[in-house]
Amino acid sequence: MEKKHRGSFTGGLGFVLAAAGSAVGLGNLWRFPYLAAQYGGGIFILVYIILALTFGFTLMTTEIAIGRKTKLSPTRAYAKVHKKFGFIGPIAFIIPVIILPYYCVIGGWVTKYMAVFISGQNEAAAETSFFSNFISQEYAPLIFFFIFLALTALIVVCGVEKGIENVSRVLMPVLIILAVVICIYVVLLPGSAAGLKYYLLPDFSKFSLKTVCAAMGQMFYSMSLAMGIMITYGSYTRDDVSMVKSVNQIEIFDTVIALLAGLMVVPAVYIFSGEAGMSQGGAGLMFITLPKVFSQMAGGRFMGALFFTLVLFAALTSSVSVMEAIVSMMMDRFGLSRIKCCIGIVLFSILLGVPCSLGNGIWSGFTIFGMDFLTFCDFISNSILLPVVAFLTCIMIGWFVGADYIIAEATKNGETFKRKNIYRMMIRYIAPVLLLIILVFYTLAQFGVIQY
């Protein structure tokens, strides 16, 4: 059944661009800058790079290898690797199902801000109340949520090669060009040196367990790990594609874009708001602080339009990968056509996305454990289920199947796997311990037991 429905990338470049497009999303352009700002700039970046080259590389290699080896989506791939761990598949299925609706809500916010800057309403967007007024409206946030969800579904309906690969081939180069242009502009602003110093030079006095946990949590979000995405994309990858080289390229691409994202945001905020401006997190930095920064820049309307266009492209490539992971799992499990899967996913996303959207406005009185609906979905998926899936994957490979299963797949074309010793150590010992720490830390922090 899966042979009939399963698409494939045309080659290594198509796979790398699609996988990089998945990794390069709101995790890079939204979360990375504000976490870097909050956790000491340079020291956060140093910790993130170390984790990406060890922990991130380990999980990404594992997931892509499982996908390419089994040629199945996560719902069935885990069971084929080891029968006792087949239960991980359904958990991996739940994660993108929860993430997609609220991700499209945030994507709708980005779409709104892009339209605002392009239409010349940038001064209005700089008002502190603009964002809260927008998300508290009854219909406006829903309209932009529907637009973003429809764009995502349209690309996924077109399939792996004609949809995902072709869009990634266009959007990813454009994304890089836009990022470089904005970075050059920010670096040339008067007074940017102090912001660059804060962002790039590590201050070891600001290092703490929080820094490590924040960097690790960001790495999951940024590199699309434990969501079933990399297993799905791995299953679309031809056997003659160099897996080691592809993983290295995705890893570099993702890290460079994350660093560029911080370079676009942190020095600019530092120039106009000082170190006090670094404390604004989440939606506040992108949708409240940055419009204020753009309003004070020469050519701010143009740069704001460029920035939110960049963020929209990045968000779209990631939302496509999340929906594709769900589609692939449904096609494998139920044998449904791509179009039927997309229709079902869109309907469910609307059902879950509406309370995520309105939970910040007219339904704000409805909370779960003190969290609005969007925050609760984010907490369950990113802080609970992602670490759980990653931990179980490490236990399965590290202690039951053996690291050689993944290493053999990675080197099947005679490639040299230079980091295989690091891989063995990470997958069996270090990664599971770190995952348990982050799972406990995030859970305790969310319920106020410890300060985060």
C-alpha positions in Angstrom: 0.0 0.0 0.0 2.7 2.5 1.0 4.6 1.9 -2.3 1.6 3.1 -4.3 1.1 6.3 -2.3 4.7 7.2 -1.2 6.3 10.1 -3.1 10.0 10.9 -3.2 12.4 13.7 -3.5 14.2 13.9 -6.8 17.6 13.9 -5.2 19.8 15.1 -2.3 19.3 18.8 -3.0 15.5 18.5 -2.9 15.6 16.6 0.3 18.1 19.0 2.0 16.0 22.1 1.0 12.7 20.5 2.1 14.2 19.3 5.4 16.0 22.7 5.9 12.7 24.4 5.1 11.0 22.4 7.9 13.8 23.3 10.3 13.9 26.9 9.4 10.6 28.3 10.7 9.2 30.3 13.6 11.5 28.3 15.8 14.4 30.1 14.2 12.9 33.5 13.4 10.7 33.9 16.5 12.0 31.8 19.4 15.7 31.9 18.8 16.1 35.7 18.9 14.1 36.2 22.1 15.7 33.2 23.9 19.2 34.5 22.8 18.2 37.9 24.1 16.9 36.6 27.4 19.7 34.1 28.2 22.8 36.2 27.7 23.3 36.5 24.0 26.7 35.0 23.2 26.7 32.3 25.9 23.3 31.0 24.7 24.6 30.8 21.1 27.7 28.9 22.2 25.6 26.4 24.2 23.1 26.0 21.3 25.8 25.3 18.8 27.4 22.7 21.0 24.1 21.0 21.5 23.2 21.2 17.8 26.5 19.5 16.8 26.1 16.7 19.3 22.5 16.2 20.6 20.7 17.6 17.5 22.9 15.8 15.1 22.3 12.5 17.0 18.5 12.8 16.9 18.3 14.1 13.3 20.6 11.2 12.1 18.5 8.7 13.9 15.2 9.9 12.6 16.3 10.3 9.0 17.9 6.9 9.0 14.8 5.2 10.5 12.7 6.8 7.7 15.0 5.9 4.9 15.5 2.4 6.2 11.8 1.5 6.7 10.3 3.7 3.9 7.4 4.3 6.3 5.9 7.1 8.3 6.4 7.1 12.1 3.1 5.4 12.9 4.5 2.2 11.4 8.3 2.8 11.2 8.9 2.4 14.9 7.2 -1.0 15.0 9.3 -2.2 12.0 12.5 -1.1 13.8 11.5 -2.9 17.1 8.0 -4.4 17.8 8.1 -3.5 21.5 8.5 0.2 20.6 5.7 0.4 18.1 3.7 2.5 20.6 6.0 5.5 19.9 4.4 5.9 16.5 1.0 7.0 17.7 2.5 9.4 20.2 4.6 10.9 17.3 1.4 11.2 15.3 -0.3 13.2 18.0 2.5 15.9 18.2 2.1 17.4 14.7 -1.7 17.1 15.0 -1.5 19.4 18.0 1.2 21.7 16.7 -0.3 22.4 13.2 -3.5 24.3 14.3 -1.8 26.7 16.7 1.2 27.1 14.4 -1.2 28.3 11.7 -2.7 30.7 14.1 0.7 32.3 14.7 1.4 32.1 11.0 -1.8 34.1 10.5 -0.5 36.8 12.8 2.7 37.0 10.7 0.5 37.2 7.6 -1.4 40.1 9.1 1.8 42.0 10.0 3.2 41.5 6.6 0.0 43.0 5.1 0.1 45.9 7.6 3.7 46.9 6.7 3.2 46.5 2.9 0.0 48.6 3.1 1.8 51.4 5.0 0.2 50.9 8.4 3.5 50.5 10.1 3.1 53.4 12.4 -0.2 52.0 13.7 1.6 48.6 14.3 4.2 50.4 16.5 1.5 51.2 19.0 1.7 48.9 22.1 -2.0 48.1 22.0 -2.0 47.2 18.2 -1.2 43.5 18.7 -3.5 42.9 21.7 -6.4 44.7 19.8 -5.8 42.6 16.8 -5.8 39.1 18.5 -8.8 40.1 20.7 -11.0 40.8 17.7 -13.8 38.3 16.9 -13.1 37.6 13.2 -9.9 39.2 12.0 -7.4 36.7 13.6 -9.6 33.8 12.3 -9.5 35.2 8.7 -5.7 35.3 8.7 -5.5 31.8 10.3 -7.7 30.4 7.5 -5.5 32.1 4.9 -2.3 30.6 6.3 -3.9 27.2 6.7 -5.2 27.2 3.2 -1.8 28.1 1.7 -0.2 25.3 3.7 -2.8 22.7 2.5 -2.5 23.8 -1.1 1.2 23.1 -1.2 0.8 19.7 0.6 -2.1 18.7 -1.8 0.4 19.1 -4.7 2.5 16.3 -3.3 6.2 15.7 -2.4 7.9 16.6 -5.6 5.5 19.1 -7.2 4.5 20.7 -4.0 6.9 20.5 -1.1 10.2 20.2 -3.1 9.3 22.8 -5.7 8.2 25.4 -3.1 11.3 24.7 -1.0 13.5 25.2 -4.0 12.1 28.7 -4.5 11.4 29.9 -0.9 14.7 28.7 0.7 17.1 30.7 -1.5 14.7 33.7 -1.3 14.7 33.4 2.5 18.5 33.4 2.7 18.8 36.5 0.4 16.2 38.4 2.5 17.9 37.4 5.8 21.3 38.5 4.5 19.9 41.9 3.3 18.2 42.6 6.6 21.3 41.6 8.6 23.5 43.9 6.5 21.1 46.7 7.1 21.0 46.1 10.9 24.8 45.8 11.3 25.3 49.1 9.5 22.9 51.0 11.8 24.7 53.6 14.1 25.3 52.1 17.5 25.0 48.4 16.4 28.5 47.5 17.8 27.1 47.2 21.4 24.3 45.1 20.3 26.6 42.8 18.3 28.9 42.5 21.3 26.0 41.4 23.5 24.7 38.9 20.9 28.0 37.3 19.8 30.5 37.4 22.7 29.8 34.8 25.4 29.5 36.1 28.9 30.2 33.0 31.1 28.8 34.7 34.2 25.3 34.3 32.6 25.7 30.6 32.1 23.2 28.4 34.1 21.1 25.2 33.8 18.3 27.5 32.5 20.6 28.4 29.6 21.1 24.7 28.7 17.4 23.8 29.0 16.4 26.9 27.0 18.9 26.0 24.3 17.8 22.4 24.2 14.1 23.2 24.1 14.9 25.6 21.2 16.8 22.9 19.4 13.8 20.6 19.3 11.6 23.4 17.9 14.2 24.7 15.5 15.4 21.4 14.0 12.0 19.8 13.8 13.0 16.9 16.0 10.7 14.2 17.5 7.7 15.4 15.5 7.8 12.6 13.0 8.9 15.1 10.3 12.4 13.9 9.8 11.3 10.3 9.7 8.7 11.2 7.1 11.2 13.2 5.0 13.7 10.4 5.4 11.2 7.9 4.0 11.0 10.0 0.9 14.7 10.0 0.4 16.4 7.8 -2.2 19.0 5.2 -1.1 21.7 6.7 -3.3 21.5 10.1 -1.5 24.4 10.8 0.9 22.7 10.8 4.3 25.8 11.9 6.3 26.3 14.9 3.9 22.6 15.7 3.9 22.4 15.8 7.8 25.5 18.0 7.9 24.0 20.4 5.4 20.7 20.6 7.1 22.4 21.1 10.5 24.6 24.0 9.1 21.7 25.5 7.2 19.5 25.6 10.3 22.2 26.9 12.6 23.2 29.7 10.2 19.6 30.8 9.7 19.1 30.8 13.5 22.2 33.0 13.9 21.1 35.3 11.1 17.7 35.6 12.8 19.3 36.7 16.0 21.5 39.1 14.1 18.4 40.7 12.5 16.6 41.2 15.7 18.9 41.4 18.8 21.2 44.2 17.8 18.3 46.3 16.4 16.3 45.9 19.7 19.5 46.7 21.7 20.1 49.9 19.7 16.6 51.3 20.3 15.6 49.7 23.6 18.9 48.9 25.4 19.4 45.7 27.4 16.0 46.3 29.0 14.4 45.5 25.6 15.9 42.0 25.8 13.4 40.9 28.5 10.4 40.9 26.1 9.7 37.3 25.1 7.5 35.3 22.7 4.9 37.2 20.8 6.0 40.4 22.6 9.3 40.7 20.9 8.2 40.0 17.3 4.7 41.7 17.3 5.2 44.5 19.8 8.9 45.4 20.3 10.1 45.0 16.7 7.4 47.2 15.1 8.5 49.9 17.5 12.1 49.4 16.4 11.1 49.5 12.7 9.2 52.8 13.3 12.4 54.4 14.6 14.5 53.2 11.7 15.1 55.1 8.4 13.2 53.1 5.8 11.5 51.2 8.6 8.3 50.4 6.6 10.4 48.7 3.9 12.5 46.8 6.3 9.5 45.7 8.3 7.7 44.5 5.2 10.9 42.6 4.2 11.2 41.1 7.7 7.7 39.8 8.0 7.8 38.5 4.4 10.8 36.5 5.4 9.1 35.2 8.5 6.0 34.3 6.5 8.1 32.2 4.1 9.9 30.5 6.9 6.7 29.8 8.8 5.1 28.4 5.6 7.9 25.9 4.9 7.6 24.6 8.4 3.8 24.3 8.5 4.0 22.4 5.2 6.4 19.9 6.8 4.1 19.5 9.9 1.1 18.9 7.7 3.0 16.5 5.4 4.0 14.4 8.5 0.4 14.0 9.4 -0.6 13.2 5.8 2.1 10.6 5.4 1.1 8.9 8.6 -2.6 8.8 7.6 -1.8 7.5 4.2 0.3 4.8 5.6 -2.1 3.8 8.3 -5.5 4.1 6.5 -4.6 4.0 2.8 -6.4 7.2 2.1 -5.6 9.5 -0.8 -3.5 12.6 -0.3 -6.5 14.9 -1.0 -8.8 13.1 1.5 -6.1 13.3 4.2 -5.6 17.0 3.6 -9.3 17.7 3.8 -9.6 15.8 7.1 -6.5 17.6 8.5 -7.8 21.0 7.5 -11.2 20.4 9.2 -9.5 19.2 12.4 -7.1 22.1 12.3 -10.0 24.5 12.1 -11.7 22.7 15.0 -8.6 23.1 17.2 -7.3 26.3 15.7 -10.4 28.4 16.5 -10.1 28.1 20.3 -6.3 28.6 19.9 -7.0 31.9 18.1 -10.0 33.1 20.2 -8.3 32.0 23.4 -6.2 35.1 23.2 -9.3 37.3 22.8 -13.0 36.8 23.4 -12.4 33.3 24.8 -9.6 34.4 27.1 -11.6 33.5 30.2 -11.3 29.8 29.3 -8.0 28.3 30.6 -6.5 24.9 31.3 -4.2 24.8 34.3 -4.0 28.6 34.1 -3.0 28.5 30.4 -4.9 29.8 27.4 -5.7 27.2 24.8 -2.7 28.0 22.5 -0.2 28.0 25.4 -1.6 24.7 26.7 -1.3 23.0 23.2 2.3 24.4 23.0 3.1 23.1 26.5 1.7 19.6 25.8 3.4 19.2 22.4 6.7 20.9 22.9 7.4 20.5 26.6 5.9 17.1 27.3 5.4 14.9 24.1 8.6 16.0 22.2 11.0 15.1 25.0 9.1 11.9 25.7 9.3 10.7 22.0 12.9 11.7 21.8 13.7 9.9 25.0 12.0 6.7 24.0 13.7 6.8 20.6 17.1 7.0 22.3 16.2 4.1 24.6 15.0 2.0 21.6 18.2 2.6 19.5 20.7 2.9 22.3 19.7 0.0 24.4 17.6 -2.4 22.4 18.3 -2.1 18.6 21.9 -0.9 18.8 23.6 2.2 17.4 25.0 0.0 14.5 21.5 -0.1 13.0 21.6 3.6 12.3 25.3 3.7 11.5 24.9 1.0 8.9 22.1 3.0 7.2 24.1 6.2 7.3 27.2 4.5 5.7 25.4 2.1 3.2 26.9 4.0 0.2 30.4 3.6 1.5 30.3 7.0 3.3 32.6 7.9 6.2 30.7 8.6 9.4 33.3 10.7 11.3 31.1 11.3 14.3 30.0 7.7 14.9 31.8 7.5 18.3 30.0 10.7 19.4 26.8 9.2 18.1 27.2 6.0 20.1 27.8 7.9 23.3 25.0 10.4 22.8 22.3 8.0 21.8 23.0 5.5 24.6 23.9 7.7 27.6 24.0 11.5 27.3 20.9 12.2 25.2 18.5 10.2 27.5 19.8 12.0 30.6 19.5 15.4 29.1 16.0 14.7 27.8 14.9 13.6 31.3 16.3 16.8 32.8 14.6 19.0 30.3 11.3 17.2 30.7 11.3 17.6 34.5 12.6 21.2 34.3 9.9 22.4 31.8 7.1 20.7 33.7 8.2 22.1 37.1 8.7 25.6 35.5 5.3 25.6 33.8 3.5 25.0 37.1 5.6 27.6 39.0 7.6 25.1 41.1 10.8 26.6 39.8 11.4 30.0 38.2 12.1 29.9 34.4 
